[in-house]
Amino acid sequence: MKNKVIFLFLIEIVLCQNISYDLSNQFGVELENNQIIWNSDQRFDQLFIDSSSKYFKQKFHSFDFDDIKIDSTYTKSKFSYEFGDYGLDILNVGLKKYSEDSDFQFLGLKKSFFGNYSEFADKDSSPLSLLYKIDYSKRFKEHSMLFSLGYFKTSSDFLFNTVEDNSNNREFSDFISLTLIDKLEKGLWSYAFEFNHLTKHDKLFLLEQLLDSDIDISRNIIRINANNNKNISLNLSLDNKFYFDLRSNQTDDNPLQSYSQNSLHLFGKSDFKSSKIRYGFDYFKGSALSSEGRSNSEEVLPNLYYEINHNVGNQAYALSLNMMNKPTTFLFDNPHYQGIETWNTVNLSYSFLTGFVLETNLKWIEASDITAYNQNSNSFSTVSDDLLSFNTKFAISLNNNHNIDLTYYRNFYDSIISSNRSDIININYHFQTSLVNKKLGVDGQISLAYYGDNNSEFSFDYFKNVPIIGNSFEEDENYSIGVNLDVSIADVILNFRVNNLLHRLPIDGDYSIRTHELFNPVNSMISFGILWEFDD
């Protein structure tokens, strides 16, 4: 048996102020070229993750196995453990068994540390993320099948200094996700049939913000794809959602509150030499049942994606247009806001590839019927907004093992769907070298990030999971300096990472999770880890 041992040494340090979602990827949103991403379904390997799962990528991560490049049966196992300040404790185990006609894989993860979301977490009850997942695939003569099943659980308690009784402040979620896939080929056509099922329980009680929800969610999705392996692809998707309010009590005068939505998505794709086009329609039908009776809604909307590319020597031009529809964030307390969001996007890009790389992209987005919370009036409403942003990347290779790249992001105005940082700059210098007769290798990167100031009336609320209007969020400009080193010694790899070392120490030297106003453990952390990977 070959025993491959990897030691990880991790130091991660980021500037801790009252950091907004755009700088730290905090509070359930991601940032993509100045656009914030929320209320979107996700994937965890082959498993489907509902859009209600907040901050998912920071809670869970998968376990990659390095495949053995042979055509025989082999088994691999992994074990990793990380610990650090703020109560960080991560245990990850995995097993993979491969043969010529089948694969089996198991993944288990337990992660906890104080302050999974903010300084309000209770240090005596660490936020917990728990995961178990199994995958099995089987290959036949003309088709292949995949089975994937995962269980995900999160639990957190919260403390606030502004209320007397914090004992019941809690967030809890657990769900099961199942995926079945069958792929087969008949002549020139290939087919894929996929079934996704998700059963979820979500509960949140927060006295600080007068939030109290207890919801069961069930979703079933059937996807069918037919592809002629040339330039035609047909896709059909049936999506059924059912939300059930567990706070409601069933009586003759007060029926159970529930909401269901059925949607049909049909589109075709055609790929040509210099362009791609996807066209179809989305059909949505919703039904809400409350004490006021049942209400129904029905809507048919077109969806469209078109992209054209043109190459001239070392230069490339591209223009893409996209029209996308999706349901608004579901709110039981505001069922009349359950509409359909429409996102129209235009992307214009240019790239130049020669001794150096130059890539530019101009993006415009128009979003309509977004659910937002107005802090001034303490109410929800649907709003429409747009975004205009620009980014350009310059990269040059100094030699075969050294290169540098610079990316500049420009946000032209405040928007409820944007980062609201006027300027963001990222600079990375990457290098590779070997020492001691190539027995010692160093793979490293030095990074510098600059974030312009943010004086906006828009931000994002993690607990409500919607954008906020009217809270006058202000941030000064920030700098971040980072170093990432991977040192390999035979089969051993040492890892060293530093981000914003100069801003590690708090102003008053107080690390108290309950009192420190700058506490942000997601981005200010020291941890150590060890990872084993075994081959047979």
C-alpha positions, 0 to 999 in steps of 0.5 A, spaced: 500 500 500 502 506 498 501 511 503 501 519 501 501 523 507 500 531 506 501 536 512 497 542 511 499 549 515 494 554 514 494 561 517 488 565 514 488 573 516 483 578 513 481 585 515 476 585 520 471 591 520 464 591 519 465 588 513 459 588 508 457 582 503 461 584 497 468 584 501 467 577 505 462 573 501 458 573 508 451 573 509 449 568 504 451 571 498 457 571 493 460 576 488 461 575 481 464 581 477 460 586 482 454 582 481 451 579 488 448 572 487 443 569 491 436 566 491 439 561 486 439 553 486 446 550 487 450 544 486 454 540 491 457 535 486 451 531 483 446 533 488 441 539 488 441 544 493 435 548 494 436 556 493 433 557 500 440 554 503 444 560 505 451 561 506 452 554 503 459 554 500 462 556 506 459 551 510 460 545 506 465 543 501 467 536 497 473 531 498 477 530 491 480 524 490 487 523 486 485 518 481 490 513 479 491 512 472 490 505 471 484 501 468 484 496 474 480 496 481 483 500 486 481 503 493 483 510 496 481 513 503 482 520 506 482 523 513 483 530 514 483 534 521 483 541 522 483 545 528 484 553 530 482 559 534 475 561 535 473 554 536 475 551 529 474 544 528 473 540 522 473 533 521 473 530 514 473 522 512 472 519 505 473 513 501 473 511 494 473 504 490 474 504 483 473 498 478 472 498 470 464 498 471 463 501 477 465 506 482 463 507 490 464 514 494 463 516 501 464 522 504 463 525 511 464 532 514 463 535 521 465 542 521 464 547 527 467 554 530 464 560 534 461 565 529 459 561 523 455 568 520 457 574 525 459 576 532 453 574 534 454 566 535 454 563 542 461 560 543 458 555 548 454 552 542 458 552 536 455 553 530 455 546 527 455 543 519 454 536 518 454 532 512 454 525 510 454 523 502 454 516 498 455 516 491 455 509 486 455 509 479 455 503 474 457 502 467 453 498 462 454 497 455 450 502 452 448 506 458 451 508 465 447 510 471 449 514 477 446 514 484 447 520 489 444 521 496 446 526 501 444 528 508 446 536 510 445 539 517 446 546 520 445 548 527 447 555 530 445 559 537 445 567 537 447 572 542 445 579 542 447 585 547 441 589 545 436 584 548 435 581 555 433 574 553 437 570 548 436 563 550 431 561 544 435 565 538 436 559 534 437 557 526 436 550 524 436 546 518 437 539 515 435 536 509 436 530 504 438 530 497 437 525 492 439 524 485 438 519 480 441 519 473 441 515 467 445 516 460 444 512 454 446 512 447 442 510 441 445 512 434 447 519 433 443 521 439 445 521 446 440 522 452 440 523 459 434 522 464 435 526 471 431 526 477 432 530 483 429 530 490 430 534 496 426 534 503 428 540 508 426 542 514 428 550 516 427 553 522 429 560 525 427 564 531 431 571 532 428 575 537 433 581 535 429 581 528 422 579 530 423 573 526 420 566 527 419 561 521 418 554 521 418 551 514 418 544 511 420 544 503 419 538 498 422 539 491 422 534 485 425 535 479 425 531 472 430 533 467 431 530 460 436 532 455 437 529 448 443 531 444 445 529 437 452 530 438 453 535 433 449 542 434 442 540 436 440 539 444 433 539 446 432 540 454 425 539 458 425 540 466 419 539 470 420 542 477 415 541 483 416 545 489 411 545 496 412 549 502 409 548 508 408 553 514 409 548 521 407 555 525 400 554 523 395 550 527 390 547 523 382 548 525 376 549 521 377 557 521 384 557 520 387 552 515 394 550 514 398 555 510 402 552 504 404 554 498 406 550 492 409 552 485 409 547 479 414 550 473 415 547 466 422 549 462 423 547 455 428 550 451 433 548 445 440 549 444 444 550 437 451 551 436 454 553 430 461 555 428 461 562 431 455 562 435 450 559 440 443 560 441 438 557 446 431 559 446 424 556 449 419 558 454 418 558 462 411 556 465 410 557 472 403 556 476 403 557 483 398 556 489 397 559 496 393 557 501 392 561 508 386 563 512 384 568 507 383 562 502 386 559 496 390 564 491 392 562 484 397 565 479 399 563 472 405 565 468 408 564 461 415 567 459 420 566 454 427 565 455 433 566 451 440 566 450 444 568 444 452 568 444 456 570 438 464 569 437 469 572 432 476 571 432 481 575 428 488 572 429 490 573 436 484 577 438 477 575 440 470 578 440 464 576 443 457 578 445 452 575 449 444 576 451 441 572 456 433 573 458 432 568 465 426 567 469 426 565 476 421 565 482 422 570 487 425 569 494 419 565 498 416 569 504 411 566 508 409 572 512 408 576 505 405 571 500 403 576 495 410 578 493 411 571 490 412 573 483 417 571 478 424 575 477 426 577 470 433 578 469 436 581 462 443 581 461 448 583 456 455 581 456 460 584 451 467 582 451 474 582 448 481 578 449 488 579 446 492 573 446 500 574 444 506 574 449 501 577 454 493 576 455 488 582 455 481 580 457 475 585 458 468 585 459 462 590 460 456 587 463 449 590 464 443 587 468 436 589 468 432 585 474 425 586 475 420 584 481 426 583 486 423 582 493 427 587 498 426 589 505 425 597 506 429 598 513 426 605 514 418 603 513 419 596 516 416 592 510 417 588 504 416 590 497 418 588 489 423 593 486 427 593 479 434 595 479 440 595 474 447 594 474 453 596 469 460 594 471 466 593 467 472 588 468 479 588 465 485 583 466 492 583 464 497 577 465 504 576 463 508 570 463 515 572 466 518 565 464 516 558 464 515 558 472 513 566 474 507 570 472 503 576 474 496 578 473 492 584 474 484 585 474 480 591 475 473 591 476 469 598 475 462 599 478 459 605 475 453 606 480 450 604 486 445 598 485 441 593 490 444 587 486 451 590 486 457 590 490 457 598 491 464 598 491 466 603 486 473 600 484 476 593 486 483 591 484 486 584 485 494 583 483 497 576 483 504 574 482 505 566 482 512 563 482 514 555 482 521 553 483 525 547 486 531 546 490 536 541 493 536 537 487 529 538 485 527 534 492 524 540 495 519 544 491 515 551 492 509 553 489 507 560 491 503 566 490 503 573 493 497 577 492 494 584 493 487 586 493 484 593 493 477 595 495 474 602 494 469 605 499 462 603 499 457 609 501 451 606 499 443 605 502 443 598 499 446 592 503 444 584 504 441 581 510 443 574 512 437 572 516 432 575 511 436 572 505 434 579 501 437 585 499 436 591 504 434 598 502 435 604 507 440 602 512 446 607 509 451 602 509 458 606 509 465 603 509 472 606 507 477 603 502 481 597 504 487 593 502 489 586 503 496 583 502 496 575 502 501 570 501 500 562 499 505 557 499 505 550 498 512 546 499 513 539 497 518 535 500 517 528 497 510 526 498 509 531 503 506 538 502 506 543 507 502 549 506 502 556 508 497 562 507 497 569 510 492 574 508 492 581 511 497 580 516 498 587 518 490 587 520 490 581 524 490 584 531 484 588 534 484 595 536 483 594 543 486 587 544 480 583 546 478 577 542 472 576 546 466 573 541 461 577 545 464 584 546 469 585 540 465 589 535 470 587 529 469 580 530 469 576 524 472 569 524 470 567 517 475 571 515 480 572 521 483 565 523 489 561 524 488 554 523 492 547 523 491 541 519 493 534 517 491 530 511 492 523 509 491 519 503 492 512 502 492 508 495 492 500 495 
